[in-house]
Amino acid sequence: MEPKKFLFISWDGLIGDIAWQIKKEGNNVKYFIKDSKEKDVADGFVEKTENWEKEVEWAEVIVFDDVDGMGKVAQSLKKR
C-alpha cells in the first residue's frame, strides 16, 4: 500500500501517540498543536506544523482530536 499523507490537528496535544504510530507504519505525518504549553508533545517523533490550514491541501487524511469545537471545523472541511 502506498504511504498516505496524514495531518493531525489538536488543541491540547492529545493525539501524538496515534500520529507516531501512523508514521511508524510508513505514512507521512504532520502534527499541529494549538496550546503553546503542549507544543513539545511528540517532538522528535513526528514532523510539526505551525499552521495547519496551510497543510490541508497537502493532506490526504485529516485527523482531529475530540476537543470541543473540532466538529465544526471538520464539517467545514468536509464541505470543501
mmCIF file of the N, C-alpha and C atoms, coordinates in Angstrom:
data_MODEL
# 
_entry.id   MODEL 
# 
loop_
_atom_site.group_PDB 
_atom_site.id 
_atom_site.type_symbol 
_atom_site.label_atom_id 
_atom_site.label_alt_id 
_atom_site.label_comp_id 
_atom_site.label_asym_id 
_atom_site.label_entity_id 
_atom_site.label_seq_id 
_atom_site.pdbx_PDB_ins_code 
_atom_site.Cartn_x 
_atom_site.Cartn_y 
_atom_site.Cartn_z 
_atom_site.occupancy 
_atom_site.B_iso_or_equiv 
_atom_site.pdbx_formal_charge 
_atom_site.auth_seq_id 
_atom_site.auth_comp_id 
_atom_site.auth_asym_id 
_atom_site.auth_atom_id 
_atom_site.pdbx_PDB_model_num 
ATOM 1   N N  . MET A 1 1  ? 0.837   -1.178 0.000  1.00 0.00 ? 1  MET A N  1 
ATOM 2   C CA . MET A 1 1  ? 0.000   0.000  0.000  1.00 0.00 ? 1  MET A CA 1 
ATOM 3   C C  . MET A 1 1  ? 0.887   1.249  0.000  1.00 0.00 ? 1  MET A C  1 
ATOM 4   N N  . GLU A 1 2  ? 0.522   2.208  -0.795 1.00 0.00 ? 2  GLU A N  1 
ATOM 5   C CA . GLU A 1 2  ? 1.254   3.471  -0.866 1.00 0.00 ? 2  GLU A CA 1 
ATOM 6   C C  . GLU A 1 2  ? 1.076   4.273  0.422  1.00 0.00 ? 2  GLU A C  1 
ATOM 7   N N  . PRO A 1 3  ? 2.134   4.962  0.859  1.00 0.00 ? 3  PRO A N  1 
ATOM 8   C CA . PRO A 1 3  ? 2.003   5.806  2.049  1.00 0.00 ? 3  PRO A CA 1 
ATOM 9   C C  . PRO A 1 3  ? 0.991   6.926  1.817  1.00 0.00 ? 3  PRO A C  1 
ATOM 10  N N  . LYS A 1 4  ? 0.266   7.267  2.859  1.00 0.00 ? 4  LYS A N  1 
ATOM 11  C CA . LYS A 1 4  ? -0.695  8.380  2.826  1.00 0.00 ? 4  LYS A CA 1 
ATOM 12  C C  . LYS A 1 4  ? -0.105  9.570  3.561  1.00 0.00 ? 4  LYS A C  1 
ATOM 13  N N  . LYS A 1 5  ? -0.677  10.736 3.309  1.00 0.00 ? 5  LYS A N  1 
ATOM 14  C CA . LYS A 1 5  ? -0.275  11.977 3.986  1.00 0.00 ? 5  LYS A CA 1 
ATOM 15  C C  . LYS A 1 5  ? -1.330  12.319 5.028  1.00 0.00 ? 5  LYS A C  1 
ATOM 16  N N  . PHE A 1 6  ? -0.948  12.228 6.296  1.00 0.00 ? 6  PHE A N  1 
ATOM 17  C CA . PHE A 1 6  ? -1.848  12.477 7.415  1.00 0.00 ? 6  PHE A CA 1 
ATOM 18  C C  . PHE A 1 6  ? -1.526  13.811 8.073  1.00 0.00 ? 6  PHE A C  1 
ATOM 19  N N  . LEU A 1 7  ? -2.570  14.571 8.364  1.00 0.00 ? 7  LEU A N  1 
ATOM 20  C CA . LEU A 1 7  ? -2.457  15.806 9.128  1.00 0.00 ? 7  LEU A CA 1 
ATOM 21  C C  . LEU A 1 7  ? -3.249  15.623 10.410 1.00 0.00 ? 7  LEU A C  1 
ATOM 22  N N  . PHE A 1 8  ? -2.564  15.713 11.543 1.00 0.00 ? 8  PHE A N  1 
ATOM 23  C CA . PHE A 1 8  ? -3.203  15.607 12.846 1.00 0.00 ? 8  PHE A CA 1 
ATOM 24  C C  . PHE A 1 8  ? -3.332  17.002 13.441 1.00 0.00 ? 8  PHE A C  1 
ATOM 25  N N  . ILE A 1 9  ? -4.528  17.325 13.907 1.00 0.00 ? 9  ILE A N  1 
ATOM 26  C CA . ILE A 1 9  ? -4.817  18.652 14.453 1.00 0.00 ? 9  ILE A CA 1 
ATOM 27  C C  . ILE A 1 9  ? -5.336  18.488 15.869 1.00 0.00 ? 9  ILE A C  1 
ATOM 28  N N  . SER A 1 10 ? -4.656  19.148 16.803 1.00 0.00 ? 10 SER A N  1 
ATOM 29  C CA . SER A 1 10 ? -5.021  19.025 18.208 1.00 0.00 ? 10 SER A CA 1 
ATOM 30  C C  . SER A 1 10 ? -4.922  20.371 18.903 1.00 0.00 ? 10 SER A C  1 
ATOM 31  N N  . TRP A 1 11 ? -5.882  20.671 19.727 1.00 0.00 ? 11 TRP A N  1 
ATOM 32  C CA . TRP A 1 11 ? -5.808  21.892 20.538 1.00 0.00 ? 11 TRP A CA 1 
ATOM 33  C C  . TRP A 1 11 ? -4.872  21.666 21.718 1.00 0.00 ? 11 TRP A C  1 
ATOM 34  N N  . ASP A 1 12 ? -4.827  20.433 22.278 1.00 0.00 ? 12 ASP A N  1 
ATOM 35  C CA . ASP A 1 12 ? -4.110  20.162 23.521 1.00 0.00 ? 12 ASP A CA 1 
ATOM 36  C C  . ASP A 1 12 ? -3.041  19.077 23.412 1.00 0.00 ? 12 ASP A C  1 
ATOM 37  N N  . GLY A 1 13 ? -2.662  18.647 22.252 1.00 0.00 ? 13 GLY A N  1 
ATOM 38  C CA . GLY A 1 13 ? -1.622  17.633 22.106 1.00 0.00 ? 13 GLY A CA 1 
ATOM 39  C C  . GLY A 1 13 ? -2.054  16.242 22.525 1.00 0.00 ? 13 GLY A C  1 
ATOM 40  N N  . LEU A 1 14 ? -3.304  15.886 22.232 1.00 0.00 ? 14 LEU A N  1 
ATOM 41  C CA . LEU A 1 14 ? -3.852  14.624 22.717 1.00 0.00 ? 14 LEU A CA 1 
ATOM 42  C C  . LEU A 1 14 ? -3.678  13.436 21.770 1.00 0.00 ? 14 LEU A C  1 
ATOM 43  N N  . ILE A 1 15 ? -3.166  13.652 20.570 1.00 0.00 ? 15 ILE A N  1 
ATOM 44  C CA . ILE A 1 15 ? -3.109  12.547 19.606 1.00 0.00 ? 15 ILE A CA 1 
ATOM 45  C C  . ILE A 1 15 ? -1.700  12.274 19.079 1.00 0.00 ? 15 ILE A C  1 
ATOM 46  N N  . GLY A 1 16 ? -0.708  12.659 19.841 1.00 0.00 ? 16 GLY A N  1 
ATOM 47  C CA . GLY A 1 16 ? 0.672   12.422 19.429 1.00 0.00 ? 16 GLY A CA 1 
ATOM 48  C C  . GLY A 1 16 ? 1.008   10.949 19.291 1.00 0.00 ? 16 GLY A C  1 
ATOM 49  N N  . ASP A 1 17 ? 0.450   10.116 20.168 1.00 0.00 ? 17 ASP A N  1 
ATOM 50  C CA . ASP A 1 17 ? 0.735   8.684  20.103 1.00 0.00 ? 17 ASP A CA 1 
ATOM 51  C C  . ASP A 1 17 ? 0.177   8.056  18.836 1.00 0.00 ? 17 ASP A C  1 
ATOM 52  N N  . ILE A 1 18 ? -0.987  8.502  18.428 1.00 0.00 ? 18 ILE A N  1 
ATOM 53  C CA . ILE A 1 18 ? -1.585  7.981  17.198 1.00 0.00 ? 18 ILE A CA 1 
ATOM 54  C C  . ILE A 1 18 ? -0.800  8.465  15.982 1.00 0.00 ? 18 ILE A C  1 
ATOM 55  N N  . ALA A 1 19 ? -0.419  9.736  16.000 1.00 0.00 ? 19 ALA A N  1 
ATOM 56  C CA . ALA A 1 19 ? 0.365   10.289 14.895 1.00 0.00 ? 19 ALA A CA 1 
ATOM 57  C C  . ALA A 1 19 ? 1.670   9.521  14.735 1.00 0.00 ? 19 ALA A C  1 
ATOM 58  N N  . TRP A 1 20 ? 2.326   9.203  15.830 1.00 0.00 ? 20 TRP A N  1 
ATOM 59  C CA . TRP A 1 20 ? 3.584   8.472  15.784 1.00 0.00 ? 20 TRP A CA 1 
ATOM 60  C C  . TRP A 1 20 ? 3.380   7.061  15.247 1.00 0.00 ? 20 TRP A C  1 
ATOM 61  N N  . GLN A 1 21 ? 2.322   6.394  15.667 1.00 0.00 ? 21 GLN A N  1 
ATOM 62  C CA . GLN A 1 21 ? 2.046   5.045  15.183 1.00 0.00 ? 21 GLN A CA 1 
ATOM 63  C C  . GLN A 1 21 ? 1.799   5.053  13.671 1.00 0.00 ? 21 GLN A C  1 
ATOM 64  N N  . ILE A 1 22 ? 1.038   6.027  13.199 1.00 0.00 ? 22 ILE A N  1 
ATOM 65  C CA . ILE A 1 22 ? 0.774   6.146  11.757 1.00 0.00 ? 22 ILE A CA 1 
ATOM 66  C C  . ILE A 1 22 ? 2.083   6.363  10.996 1.00 0.00 ? 22 ILE A C  1 
ATOM 67  N N  . LYS A 1 23 ? 2.969   7.166  11.563 1.00 0.00 ? 23 LYS A N  1 
ATOM 68  C CA . LYS A 1 23 ? 4.276   7.380  10.925 1.00 0.00 ? 23 LYS A CA 1 
ATOM 69  C C  . LYS A 1 23 ? 5.080   6.090  10.909 1.00 0.00 ? 23 LYS A C  1 
ATOM 70  N N  . LYS A 1 24 ? 5.090   5.349  12.022 1.00 0.00 ? 24 LYS A N  1 
ATOM 71  C CA . LYS A 1 24 ? 5.839   4.087  12.084 1.00 0.00 ? 24 LYS A CA 1 
ATOM 72  C C  . LYS A 1 24 ? 5.338   3.087  11.059 1.00 0.00 ? 24 LYS A C  1 
ATOM 73  N N  . GLU A 1 25 ? 4.092   3.224  10.640 1.00 0.00 ? 25 GLU A N  1 
ATOM 74  C CA . GLU A 1 25 ? 3.528   2.329  9.629  1.00 0.00 ? 25 GLU A CA 1 
ATOM 75  C C  . GLU A 1 25 ? 3.905   2.750  8.212  1.00 0.00 ? 25 GLU A C  1 
ATOM 76  N N  . GLY A 1 26 ? 4.728   3.802  8.086  1.00 0.00 ? 26 GLY A N  1 
ATOM 77  C CA . GLY A 1 26 ? 5.256   4.193  6.785  1.00 0.00 ? 26 GLY A CA 1 
ATOM 78  C C  . GLY A 1 26 ? 4.571   5.371  6.125  1.00 0.00 ? 26 GLY A C  1 
ATOM 79  N N  . ASN A 1 27 ? 3.676   6.019  6.824  1.00 0.00 ? 27 ASN A N  1 
ATOM 80  C CA . ASN A 1 27 ? 2.959   7.153  6.261  1.00 0.00 ? 27 ASN A CA 1 
ATOM 81  C C  . ASN A 1 27 ? 3.672   8.465  6.563  1.00 0.00 ? 27 ASN A C  1 
ATOM 82  N N  . ASN A 1 28 ? 3.315   9.509  5.830  1.00 0.00 ? 28 ASN A N  1 
ATOM 83  C CA . ASN A 1 28 ? 3.827   10.852 6.069  1.00 0.00 ? 28 ASN A CA 1 
ATOM 84  C C  . ASN A 1 28 ? 2.887   11.552 7.048  1.00 0.00 ? 28 ASN A C  1 
ATOM 85  N N  . VAL A 1 29 ? 3.470   12.205 8.059  1.00 0.00 ? 29 VAL A N  1 
ATOM 86  C CA . VAL A 1 29 ? 2.670   12.790 9.122  1.00 0.00 ? 29 VAL A CA 1 
ATOM 87  C C  . VAL A 1 29 ? 3.126   14.215 9.406  1.00 0.00 ? 29 VAL A C  1 
ATOM 88  N N  . LYS A 1 30 ? 2.145   15.102 9.585  1.00 0.00 ? 30 LYS A N  1 
ATOM 89  C CA . LYS A 1 30 ? 2.381   16.444 10.119 1.00 0.00 ? 30 LYS A CA 1 
ATOM 90  C C  . LYS A 1 30 ? 1.393   16.640 11.265 1.00 0.00 ? 30 LYS A C  1 
ATOM 91  N N  . TYR A 1 31 ? 1.855   17.324 12.313 1.00 0.00 ? 31 TYR A N  1 
ATOM 92  C CA . TYR A 1 31 ? 1.093   17.426 13.549 1.00 0.00 ? 31 TYR A CA 1 
ATOM 93  C C  . TYR A 1 31 ? 1.046   18.875 14.007 1.00 0.00 ? 31 TYR A C  1 
ATOM 94  N N  . PHE A 1 32 ? -0.165  19.376 14.232 1.00 0.00 ? 32 PHE A N  1 
ATOM 95  C CA . PHE A 1 32 ? -0.369  20.732 14.736 1.00 0.00 ? 32 PHE A CA 1 
ATOM 96  C C  . PHE A 1 32 ? -0.926  20.659 16.152 1.00 0.00 ? 32 PHE A C  1 
ATOM 97  N N  . ILE A 1 33 ? -0.329  21.444 17.057 1.00 0.00 ? 33 ILE A N  1 
ATOM 98  C CA . ILE A 1 33 ? -0.831  21.581 18.421 1.00 0.00 ? 33 ILE A CA 1 
ATOM 99  C C  . ILE A 1 33 ? -1.018  23.069 18.691 1.00 0.00 ? 33 ILE A C  1 
ATOM 100 N N  . LYS A 1 34 ? -2.238  23.455 19.040 1.00 0.00 ? 34 LYS A N  1 
ATOM 101 C CA . LYS A 1 34 ? -2.548  24.862 19.258 1.00 0.00 ? 34 LYS A CA 1 
ATOM 102 C C  . LYS A 1 34 ? -2.003  25.397 20.585 1.00 0.00 ? 34 LYS A C  1 
ATOM 103 N N  . ASP A 1 35 ? -2.176  24.659 21.671 1.00 0.00 ? 35 ASP A N  1 
ATOM 104 C CA . ASP A 1 35 ? -1.790  25.111 23.009 1.00 0.00 ? 35 ASP A CA 1 
ATOM 105 C C  . ASP A 1 35 ? -0.269  25.250 23.112 1.00 0.00 ? 35 ASP A C  1 
ATOM 106 N N  . SER A 1 36 ? 0.192   26.471 23.353 1.00 0.00 ? 36 SER A N  1 
ATOM 107 C CA . SER A 1 36 ? 1.635   26.725 23.393 1.00 0.00 ? 36 SER A CA 1 
ATOM 108 C C  . SER A 1 36 ? 2.337   25.930 24.502 1.00 0.00 ? 36 SER A C  1 
ATOM 109 N N  . LYS A 1 37 ? 1.648   25.587 25.567 1.00 0.00 ? 37 LYS A N  1 
ATOM 110 C CA . LYS A 1 37 ? 2.249   24.816 26.661 1.00 0.00 ? 37 LYS A CA 1 
ATOM 111 C C  . LYS A 1 37 ? 2.428   23.346 26.288 1.00 0.00 ? 37 LYS A C  1 
ATOM 112 N N  . GLU A 1 38 ? 1.746   22.891 25.263 1.00 0.00 ? 38 GLU A N  1 
ATOM 113 C CA . GLU A 1 38 ? 1.779   21.478 24.869 1.00 0.00 ? 38 GLU A CA 1 
ATOM 114 C C  . GLU A 1 38 ? 2.513   21.239 23.551 1.00 0.00 ? 38 GLU A C  1 
ATOM 115 N N  . LYS A 1 39 ? 3.056   22.288 22.943 1.00 0.00 ? 39 LYS A N  1 
ATOM 116 C CA . LYS A 1 39 ? 3.654   22.161 21.614 1.00 0.00 ? 39 LYS A CA 1 
ATOM 117 C C  . LYS A 1 39 ? 4.819   21.181 21.536 1.00 0.00 ? 39 LYS A C  1 
ATOM 118 N N  . ASP A 1 40 ? 5.415   20.841 22.671 1.00 0.00 ? 40 ASP A N  1 
ATOM 119 C CA . ASP A 1 40 ? 6.543   19.912 22.636 1.00 0.00 ? 40 ASP A CA 1 
ATOM 120 C C  . ASP A 1 40 ? 6.123   18.441 22.639 1.00 0.00 ? 40 ASP A C  1 
ATOM 121 N N  . VAL A 1 41 ? 4.830   18.168 22.748 1.00 0.00 ? 41 VAL A N  1 
ATOM 122 C CA . VAL A 1 41 ? 4.339   16.786 22.709 1.00 0.00 ? 41 VAL A CA 1 
ATOM 123 C C  . VAL A 1 41 ? 4.739   16.149 21.375 1.00 0.00 ? 41 VAL A C  1 
ATOM 124 N N  . ALA A 1 42 ? 5.342   15.002 21.435 1.00 0.00 ? 42 ALA A N  1 
ATOM 125 C CA . ALA A 1 42 ? 5.771   14.215 20.269 1.00 0.00 ? 42 ALA A CA 1 
ATOM 126 C C  . ALA A 1 42 ? 6.948   14.825 19.516 1.00 0.00 ? 42 ALA A C  1 
ATOM 127 N N  . ASP A 1 43 ? 7.623   15.811 20.113 1.00 0.00 ? 43 ASP A N  1 
ATOM 128 C CA . ASP A 1 43 ? 8.826   16.348 19.472 1.00 0.00 ? 43 ASP A CA 1 
ATOM 129 C C  . ASP A 1 43 ? 9.819   15.217 19.237 1.00 0.00 ? 43 ASP A C  1 
ATOM 130 N N  . GLY A 1 44 ? 10.401  15.202 18.047 1.00 0.00 ? 44 GLY A N  1 
ATOM 131 C CA . GLY A 1 44 ? 11.370  14.180 17.699 1.00 0.00 ? 44 GLY A CA 1 
ATOM 132 C C  . GLY A 1 44 ? 10.745  12.898 17.145 1.00 0.00 ? 44 GLY A C  1 
ATOM 133 N N  . PHE A 1 45 ? 9.444   12.787 17.238 1.00 0.00 ? 45 PHE A N  1 
ATOM 134 C CA . PHE A 1 45 ? 8.758   11.599 16.737 1.00 0.00 ? 45 PHE A CA 1 
ATOM 135 C C  . PHE A 1 45 ? 8.037   11.864 15.416 1.00 0.00 ? 45 PHE A C  1 
ATOM 136 N N  . VAL A 1 46 ? 7.415   13.025 15.316 1.00 0.00 ? 46 VAL A N  1 
ATOM 137 C CA . VAL A 1 46 ? 6.685   13.387 14.095 1.00 0.00 ? 46 VAL A CA 1 
ATOM 138 C C  . VAL A 1 46 ? 6.988   14.831 13.724 1.00 0.00 ? 46 VAL A C  1 
ATOM 139 N N  . GLU A 1 47 ? 6.832   15.129 12.447 1.00 0.00 ? 47 GLU A N  1 
ATOM 140 C CA . GLU A 1 47 ? 7.017   16.495 11.965 1.00 0.00 ? 47 GLU A CA 1 
ATOM 141 C C  . GLU A 1 47 ? 5.885   17.367 12.476 1.00 0.00 ? 47 GLU A C  1 
ATOM 142 N N  . LYS A 1 48 ? 6.199   18.587 12.847 1.00 0.00 ? 48 LYS A N  1 
ATOM 143 C CA . LYS A 1 48 ? 5.200   19.538 13.353 1.00 0.00 ? 48 LYS A CA 1 
ATOM 144 C C  . LYS A 1 48 ? 4.951   20.622 12.305 1.00 0.00 ? 48 LYS A C  1 
ATOM 145 N N  . THR A 1 49 ? 3.787   21.241 12.417 1.00 0.00 ? 49 THR A N  1 
ATOM 146 C CA . THR A 1 49 ? 3.476   22.402 11.604 1.00 0.00 ? 49 THR A CA 1 
ATOM 147 C C  . THR A 1 49 ? 2.893   23.476 12.509 1.00 0.00 ? 49 THR A C  1 
ATOM 148 N N  . GLU A 1 50 ? 3.191   24.710 12.205 1.00 0.00 ? 50 GLU A N  1 
ATOM 149 C CA . GLU A 1 50 ? 2.667   25.829 12.990 1.00 0.00 ? 50 GLU A CA 1 
ATOM 150 C C  . GLU A 1 50 ? 1.363   26.366 12.421 1.00 0.00 ? 50 GLU A C  1 
ATOM 151 N N  . ASN A 1 51 ? 1.018   25.943 11.213 1.00 0.00 ? 51 ASN A N  1 
ATOM 152 C CA . ASN A 1 51 ? -0.186  26.463 10.560 1.00 0.00 ? 51 ASN A CA 1 
ATOM 153 C C  . ASN A 1 51 ? -0.872  25.321 9.824  1.00 0.00 ? 51 ASN A C  1 
ATOM 154 N N  . TRP A 1 52 ? -1.826  24.685 10.484 1.00 0.00 ? 52 TRP A N  1 
ATOM 155 C CA . TRP A 1 52 ? -2.474  23.519 9.894  1.00 0.00 ? 52 TRP A CA 1 
ATOM 156 C C  . TRP A 1 52 ? -3.269  23.863 8.650  1.00 0.00 ? 52 TRP A C  1 
ATOM 157 N N  . GLU A 1 53 ? -3.818  25.083 8.589  1.00 0.00 ? 53 GLU A N  1 
ATOM 158 C CA . GLU A 1 53 ? -4.621  25.475 7.427  1.00 0.00 ? 53 GLU A CA 1 
ATOM 159 C C  . GLU A 1 53 ? -3.806  25.409 6.133  1.00 0.00 ? 53 GLU A C  1 
ATOM 160 N N  . LYS A 1 54 ? -2.523  25.727 6.219  1.00 0.00 ? 54 LYS A N  1 
ATOM 161 C CA . LYS A 1 54 ? -1.653  25.673 5.033  1.00 0.00 ? 54 LYS A CA 1 
ATOM 162 C C  . LYS A 1 54 ? -1.365  24.238 4.601  1.00 0.00 ? 54 LYS A C  1 
ATOM 163 N N  . GLU A 1 55 ? -1.615  23.272 5.466  1.00 0.00 ? 55 GLU A N  1 
ATOM 164 C CA . GLU A 1 55 ? -1.322  21.873 5.172  1.00 0.00 ? 55 GLU A CA 1 
ATOM 165 C C  . GLU A 1 55 ? -2.526  21.094 4.653  1.00 0.00 ? 55 GLU A C  1 
ATOM 166 N N  . VAL A 1 56 ? -3.696  21.705 4.641  1.00 0.00 ? 56 VAL A N  1 
ATOM 167 C CA . VAL A 1 56 ? -4.926  20.997 4.255  1.00 0.00 ? 56 VAL A CA 1 
ATOM 168 C C  . VAL A 1 56 ? -4.830  20.444 2.837  1.00 0.00 ? 56 VAL A C  1 
ATOM 169 N N  . GLU A 1 57 ? -4.327  21.199 1.923  1.00 0.00 ? 57 GLU A N  1 
ATOM 170 C CA . GLU A 1 57 ? -4.224  20.735 0.537  1.00 0.00 ? 57 GLU A CA 1 
ATOM 171 C C  . GLU A 1 57 ? -3.186  19.620 0.405  1.00 0.00 ? 57 GLU A C  1 
ATOM 172 N N  . TRP A 1 58 ? -2.165  19.630 1.242  1.00 0.00 ? 58 TRP A N  1 
ATOM 173 C CA . TRP A 1 58 ? -1.135  18.585 1.243  1.00 0.00 ? 58 TRP A CA 1 
ATOM 174 C C  . TRP A 1 58 ? -1.707  17.250 1.717  1.00 0.00 ? 58 TRP A C  1 
ATOM 175 N N  . ALA A 1 59 ? -2.561  17.310 2.728  1.00 0.00 ? 59 ALA A N  1 
ATOM 176 C CA . ALA A 1 59 ? -3.035  16.109 3.414  1.00 0.00 ? 59 ALA A CA 1 
ATOM 177 C C  . ALA A 1 59 ? -4.044  15.311 2.599  1.00 0.00 ? 59 ALA A C  1 
ATOM 178 N N  . GLU A 1 60 ? -3.945  13.988 2.726  1.00 0.00 ? 60 GLU A N  1 
ATOM 179 C CA . GLU A 1 60 ? -4.959  13.089 2.178  1.00 0.00 ? 60 GLU A CA 1 
ATOM 180 C C  . GLU A 1 60 ? -5.951  12.670 3.263  1.00 0.00 ? 60 GLU A C  1 
ATOM 181 N N  . VAL A 1 61 ? -5.467  12.647 4.496  1.00 0.00 ? 61 VAL A N  1 
ATOM 182 C CA . VAL A 1 61 ? -6.299  12.281 5.647  1.00 0.00 ? 61 VAL A CA 1 
ATOM 183 C C  . VAL A 1 61 ? -6.061  13.317 6.741  1.00 0.00 ? 61 VAL A C  1 
ATOM 184 N N  . ILE A 1 62 ? -7.153  13.875 7.277  1.00 0.00 ? 62 ILE A N  1 
ATOM 185 C CA . ILE A 1 62 ? -7.047  14.846 8.366  1.00 0.00 ? 62 ILE A CA 1 
ATOM 186 C C  . ILE A 1 62 ? -7.729  14.258 9.589  1.00 0.00 ? 62 ILE A C  1 
ATOM 187 N N  . VAL A 1 63 ? -6.990  14.260 10.710 1.00 0.00 ? 63 VAL A N  1 
ATOM 188 C CA . VAL A 1 63 ? -7.491  13.670 11.948 1.00 0.00 ? 63 VAL A CA 1 
ATOM 189 C C  . VAL A 1 63 ? -7.515  14.753 13.027 1.00 0.00 ? 63 VAL A C  1 
ATOM 190 N N  . PHE A 1 64 ? -8.689  14.936 13.629 1.00 0.00 ? 64 PHE A N  1 
ATOM 191 C CA . PHE A 1 64 ? -8.844  15.883 14.733 1.00 0.00 ? 64 PHE A CA 1 
ATOM 192 C C  . PHE A 1 64 ? -8.959  15.106 16.036 1.00 0.00 ? 64 PHE A C  1 
ATOM 193 N N  . ASP A 1 65 ? -8.471  15.706 17.138 1.00 0.00 ? 65 ASP A N  1 
ATOM 194 C CA . ASP A 1 65 ? -8.762  15.075 18.427 1.00 0.00 ? 65 ASP A CA 1 
ATOM 195 C C  . ASP A 1 65 ? -10.175 15.475 18.847 1.00 0.00 ? 65 ASP A C  1 
ATOM 196 N N  . ASP A 1 66 ? -10.601 15.030 20.001 1.00 0.00 ? 66 ASP A N  1 
ATOM 197 C CA . ASP A 1 66 ? -12.015 15.172 20.376 1.00 0.00 ? 66 ASP A CA 1 
ATOM 198 C C  . ASP A 1 66 ? -12.308 16.362 21.291 1.00 0.00 ? 66 ASP A C  1 
ATOM 199 N N  . VAL A 1 67 ? -11.625 17.455 21.083 1.00 0.00 ? 67 VAL A N  1 
ATOM 200 C CA . VAL A 1 67 ? -11.839 18.652 21.894 1.00 0.00 ? 67 VAL A CA 1 
ATOM 201 C C  . VAL A 1 67 ? -12.993 19.467 21.314 1.00 0.00 ? 67 VAL A C  1 
ATOM 202 N N  . ASP A 1 68 ? -13.727 20.127 22.195 1.00 0.00 ? 68 ASP A N  1 
ATOM 203 C CA . ASP A 1 68 ? -14.861 20.964 21.767 1.00 0.00 ? 68 ASP A CA 1 
ATOM 204 C C  . ASP A 1 68 ? -14.480 21.899 20.627 1.00 0.00 ? 68 ASP A C  1 
ATOM 205 N N  . GLY A 1 69 ? -15.354 22.000 19.666 1.00 0.00 ? 69 GLY A N  1 
ATOM 206 C CA . GLY A 1 69 ? -15.164 22.905 18.547 1.00 0.00 ? 69 GLY A CA 1 
ATOM 207 C C  . GLY A 1 69 ? -14.570 22.260 17.317 1.00 0.00 ? 69 GLY A C  1 
ATOM 208 N N  . MET A 1 70 ? -13.959 21.117 17.456 1.00 0.00 ? 70 MET A N  1 
ATOM 209 C CA . MET A 1 70 ? -13.322 20.467 16.315 1.00 0.00 ? 70 MET A CA 1 
ATOM 210 C C  . MET A 1 70 ? -14.343 19.954 15.311 1.00 0.00 ? 70 MET A C  1 
ATOM 211 N N  . GLY A 1 71 ? -15.510 19.566 15.780 1.00 0.00 ? 71 GLY A N  1 
ATOM 212 C CA . GLY A 1 71 ? -16.546 19.059 14.875 1.00 0.00 ? 71 GLY A CA 1 
ATOM 213 C C  . GLY A 1 71 ? -16.950 20.088 13.846 1.00 0.00 ? 71 GLY A C  1 
ATOM 214 N N  . LYS A 1 72 ? -17.076 21.325 14.259 1.00 0.00 ? 72 LYS A N  1 
ATOM 215 C CA . LYS A 1 72 ? -17.451 22.398 13.327 1.00 0.00 ? 72 LYS A CA 1 
ATOM 216 C C  . LYS A 1 72 ? -16.375 22.600 12.264 1.00 0.00 ? 72 LYS A C  1 
ATOM 217 N N  . VAL A 1 73 ? -15.121 22.548 12.696 1.00 0.00 ? 73 VAL A N  1 
ATOM 218 C CA . VAL A 1 73 ? -14.018 22.703 11.749 1.00 0.00 ? 73 VAL A CA 1 
ATOM 219 C C  . VAL A 1 73 ? -14.003 21.526 10.770 1.00 0.00 ? 73 VAL A C  1 
ATOM 220 N N  . ALA A 1 74 ? -14.181 20.317 11.287 1.00 0.00 ? 74 ALA A N  1 
ATOM 221 C CA . ALA A 1 74 ? -14.194 19.128 10.432 1.00 0.00 ? 74 ALA A CA 1 
ATOM 222 C C  . ALA A 1 74 ? -15.330 19.185 9.419  1.00 0.00 ? 74 ALA A C  1 
ATOM 223 N N  . GLN A 1 75 ? -16.506 19.585 9.848  1.00 0.00 ? 75 GLN A N  1 
ATOM 224 C CA . GLN A 1 75 ? -17.648 19.697 8.930  1.00 0.00 ? 75 GLN A CA 1 
ATOM 225 C C  . GLN A 1 75 ? -17.365 20.708 7.826  1.00 0.00 ? 75 GLN A C  1 
ATOM 226 N N  . SER A 1 76 ? -16.734 21.810 8.193  1.00 0.00 ? 76 SER A N  1 
ATOM 227 C CA . SER A 1 76 ? -16.387 22.834 7.202  1.00 0.00 ? 76 SER A CA 1 
ATOM 228 C C  . SER A 1 76 ? -15.430 22.274 6.151  1.00 0.00 ? 76 SER A C  1 
ATOM 229 N N  . LEU A 1 77 ? -14.453 21.489 6.583  1.00 0.00 ? 77 LEU A N  1 
ATOM 230 C CA . LEU A 1 77 ? -13.516 20.889 5.629  1.00 0.00 ? 77 LEU A CA 1 
ATOM 231 C C  . LEU A 1 77 ? -14.193 19.854 4.750  1.00 0.00 ? 77 LEU A C  1 
ATOM 232 N N  . LYS A 1 78 ? -15.125 19.083 5.302  1.00 0.00 ? 78 LYS A N  1 
ATOM 233 C CA . LYS A 1 78 ? -15.849 18.089 4.508  1.00 0.00 ? 78 LYS A CA 1 
ATOM 234 C C  . LYS A 1 78 ? -16.634 18.756 3.383  1.00 0.00 ? 78 LYS A C  1 
ATOM 235 N N  . LYS A 1 79 ? -17.207 19.916 3.662  1.00 0.00 ? 79 LYS A N  1 
ATOM 236 C CA . LYS A 1 79 ? -17.994 20.623 2.640  1.00 0.00 ? 79 LYS A CA 1 
ATOM 237 C C  . LYS A 1 79 ? -17.130 21.110 1.493  1.00 0.00 ? 79 LYS A C  1 
ATOM 238 N N  . ARG A 1 80 ? -15.852 21.329 1.751  1.00 0.00 ? 80 ARG A N  1 
ATOM 239 C CA . ARG A 1 80 ? -14.934 21.771 0.695  1.00 0.00 ? 80 ARG A CA 1 
ATOM 240 C C  . ARG A 1 80 ? -14.745 20.638 -0.259 1.00 0.00 ? 80 ARG A C  1 
# 
